[in-house]
Amino acid sequence: MAKTSFTPNPAKIRVIGLGGGGCNAITRMVREEIQGV
């Protein structure tokens, strides 16, 4: 039986906001130390 390898693909998050909503979302992700932000 052949072995298969698993390569995880992290989620891609796009932030769209009005009136500061996008900035607030980015700020919170940075504060929570989410990798890749």
Rosetta constraint file for C-alpha pairs under 8 A:
AtomPair CA 15 CA 22 HARMONIC 5.74 0.50
AtomPair CA 15 CA 25 HARMONIC 7.32 0.50
AtomPair CA 15 CA 26 HARMONIC 7.63 0.50
AtomPair CA 16 CA 21 HARMONIC 7.73 0.50
AtomPair CA 16 CA 22 HARMONIC 5.46 0.50
AtomPair CA 17 CA 21 HARMONIC 4.62 0.50
AtomPair CA 17 CA 22 HARMONIC 4.03 0.50
AtomPair CA 17 CA 23 HARMONIC 7.46 0.50
AtomPair CA 18 CA 22 HARMONIC 6.67 0.50
AtomPair CA 20 CA 24 HARMONIC 6.12 0.50
AtomPair CA 21 CA 25 HARMONIC 6.23 0.50
AtomPair CA 22 CA 26 HARMONIC 6.28 0.50
AtomPair CA 23 CA 27 HARMONIC 6.02 0.50
AtomPair CA 24 CA 28 HARMONIC 6.13 0.50
AtomPair CA 25 CA 29 HARMONIC 6.27 0.50
AtomPair CA 26 CA 30 HARMONIC 6.18 0.50
AtomPair CA 26 CA 37 HARMONIC 7.59 0.50
AtomPair CA 27 CA 31 HARMONIC 6.11 0.50
AtomPair CA 28 CA 32 HARMONIC 6.09 0.50
AtomPair CA 29 CA 33 HARMONIC 6.22 0.50
AtomPair CA 29 CA 34 HARMONIC 5.53 0.50
AtomPair CA 29 CA 37 HARMONIC 6.99 0.50
AtomPair CA 30 CA 34 HARMONIC 6.12 0.50
AtomPair CA 30 CA 37 HARMONIC 6.45 0.50
